[in-house]
């Protein structure tokens, strides 16, 4: 567990490269915002979260399998992550921003509207 990184994961770097290739400029891990998004697009007021499929249990993802051992520990842990995700999105929306979430399986998760060209950049 100590080798699981919270920043600069392969999935996050893939999303950043796609955004940069299309011409978006961004900030990384901006602590001025709520919940410290992975990528912030200041011009379009959009925050991008790259979520680990296991930790955030994305529906329909094969990488989001719940462990069969210590279910009493993992169940509440993963449930609290999902609640935290929802709170982050609500707080950003209240500030007048937009958000988008991507799973580590490199596919949109609960994809919300972003700036023009954002959807095509992140789905390639």
PyMOL commands that set and color helices and strands:
alter all, ss='L'
color gray80, all
select helices_A, chain A and resi 10-22+53-56+71-94+118-123
alter helices_A, ss='H'
color red, helices_A
select strands_A, chain A and resi 27-28+39-41+46-51+98-103+108-109
alter strands_A, ss='S'
color yellow, strands_A
deselect
rebuild
show_as cartoon
